[in-house]
Amino acid sequence: MDLNDEDSWLYPIELKGPDGHKGEDQRTIHMPEGKDRLFCVTDSVMYPPPPDRADHPLHSHEHQAGWEVFFVDSGGMDLYIHGIKTYVAPGSLIHLQPYEEHGMTFRAPTKYRGFMHGIPNSDNAPVIADLRAKEPDALQNPEFPMSRIWGGDFHSREAPLWKEVPPEECSCVRNINRPMAAFELDGVTMKMISARWENGGLCEMWAAEMEKGFTVESDRYPVHLELYYVTAGQVKFTVFDEEFTAGPECVVKIPKLARFTITALTDSVIYDVGGLPRWYAYLQDRASILANDAERAKDPETFKELREKFGVQLFRR
């Protein structure tokens, strides 16, 4: 799913303020799945306030359910959170948990790609799209039941008090160059961007920096869905007997039980945004065995069993 291709967009809408200024072009890319509402993907272009509106209000708010990760892929934004303000440059992302008050202002039109779970409002995307087709300005109507239609999970807060700090001092701003953990393997470096304990225990996010020619394949019958986001390079996927190449700003969804391989055609970066495998536990225990138990490390069954234990579906022959 190429995020810049309109064929990948579900339910595109414009969001405007009371003064008619457009704040966001928003489109759903993938609806959430399962009881934990995983794999929700959105693609937005966020707009700065009008040049003559220096006093444009900052919509500080919190959510009481759901986790959000947004890639800032172009433009740039100021994030207000935890009493601080910081600039988030393209190439970074923000990780937001329930009850974290936050607000944003955008310095230029900004590609703002969301990967989230547990969000309660996404079920209404299809009906809102239908309504907008009939009444394009419905969301600007003061009678529109905004709080109820969005599941009651958008809670306004007062304008924040803040001091300005560099992004390195804001725990919510993540960058591949400042991983929470990193493991160098043959042909790939795995970097942890968000941890399972930060996501209600449901998932974790990793970036894989792959060298040209690196190839990995799945189990014969992988039991859980995989969701990836390519941010650099060209990556070839083979799913069953279908072969395709994904480049930057492409999301790749691979269904359960679909055997697949991933090959880096160039030096590439790909994020595991589905986050179901327990990569952190697997890579830690793998490193421990390699360092401390040479006899077990010689047995290929050791790491096969470890992969099965932690739900890691990928391996190299």
Secondary structure by P-SEA (a helix, b strand, c coil): ccccccccccbbbbbbcccccccccccccbbbbcccccbbbbbbbbbccccccccccccccccccbbbbbbcccbbbbbbcccbbbbbcccbbbbbcccccbbbbbccccbbbbbbcccccccaaaaaaaaaaaccccccccccccccccccccccccbbbbbbbcccccccccccccccbbbbcccbbbbbccccccccccbbbbbbbccccbbbbccccccbbbbbbbcccbbbbbcccccccccccbbbbbcccccccccccccbbbbccccccaaaaaaaaaaaaaaccccccccaaaaaaaaaaaccccccc
